Amino acid sequence: MPPHSRVAHATLKELPFLFDIPGIALTVCALVCLVLVLEDGGVTKPWNSNYCIGLLIGFSLIVILLIVLEWKQGEGAMIVPRIIKRRTVLVLALFNLTAQGSGFARIYNLPIYFQAAQGQSPSESGIRTLPTVLTTSIFSFAGSLAIGKVGYYQPFLMLGSMFVTIGSAMIYTLEPNSGSGKYIGYQVLASIGSGLIIQLNVIVAQAISKRVDMSVTVGSVLFFQFIGGTVGVAASTNIMNNVLISSLPADGRISASDVLSAGSTGLAKMFPNPADLKIVVSAYMKGLKAAWIWSIALAGVSFLVSLAAERKSQIKKLQDSSERVGSAQ
């Protein structure tokens, strides 16, 4: 076992202090507050209700407390300040936050599009998202090999985020009657970018780290990936539901609660009248397009973040790191 992979020697009493339990607890509490308000805000609870305001205030205070706690704990923190302050690590963390937030939100909404807008079953919608899975897998492997040959990682960040942004923008143009050529081609375009960057952050984080800092550095980058995916999907769902509800007729003949309870797979059964179903599908498309704008915006921000990455060759380190990641796959 390599030295950097060995567990620190500690007694049973000392073992809990090796983990940042207060930091983990505060992170979970902050995410619970944010996800709850994004789940209910504007959907089941008004944004100006005590419930939503209280959760937003609670989230803000917990985040401030978490930042102070992590800073004070120093080397014992979940996110070590010394490491996160490094330019490359900070860029990778912010890139992961935005790029993965965009990617998870886009992937989450595609089956909803196939089910609600095109009337497909869950199994058929899963089949129709296979281009995303296959393309991401292929270009993830190719990107891991290529970065070890090129030696510069910034072009991969830029190119990947460009493909994701363009692909997400093309997905935004989908309509209920869009053919397979469009929804397959647009998925492939976005997934080329996702594949190029999905392993990149781990490879670079390993390459720039000393052995003793490697696990902490990789963990910090992956932490922001987890946060980005969680918040990206929650915010995307909230945007879609809010726009969906506001797009329904104001006369009340189509209940928002009926639409939400039917889900994307039960619309035809809940609304057998073709005229009502057409209105609901149109409202769903408006909601989906609003959610896709969120994905496009996050992808665009990730491209801007990539411009701040260092432009120096680390070919030997990147070769070793890409080989480690490739063997792990």
HELIX and SHEET records of a PDB file:
HELIX    1   1 PRO A    3  SER A    5  5                                   3    
HELIX    2   2 LEU A   15  LEU A   18  5                                   4    
HELIX    3   3 ILE A   21  ASP A   40  1                                  20    
HELIX    4   4 ASN A   50  GLN A   73  1                                  24    
HELIX    5   5 GLY A   74  GLY A   76  5                                   3    
HELIX    6   6 PRO A   81  ILE A   84  1                                   4    
HELIX    7   7 ARG A   87  ILE A  112  1                                  26    
HELIX    8   8 TYR A  113  ALA A  117  3                                   5    
HELIX    9   9 PRO A  122  ARG A  128  1                                   7    
HELIX   10  10 LEU A  130  VAL A  150  1                                  21    
HELIX   11  11 GLN A  154  TYR A  172  1                                  19    
HELIX   12  12 SER A  180  ILE A  198  1                                  19    
HELIX   13  13 LEU A  200  ALA A  207  1                                   8    
HELIX   14  14 ARG A  211  ASP A  213  5                                   3    
HELIX   15  15 MET A  214  SER A  246  1                                  33    
HELIX   16  16 ALA A  256  ALA A  262  1                                   7    
HELIX   17  17 LEU A  267  MET A  270  1                                   4    
HELIX   18  18 PRO A  274  SER A  306  1                                  33    
HELIX   19  19 ILE A  315  ALA A  328  1                                  14    
END                                                                             
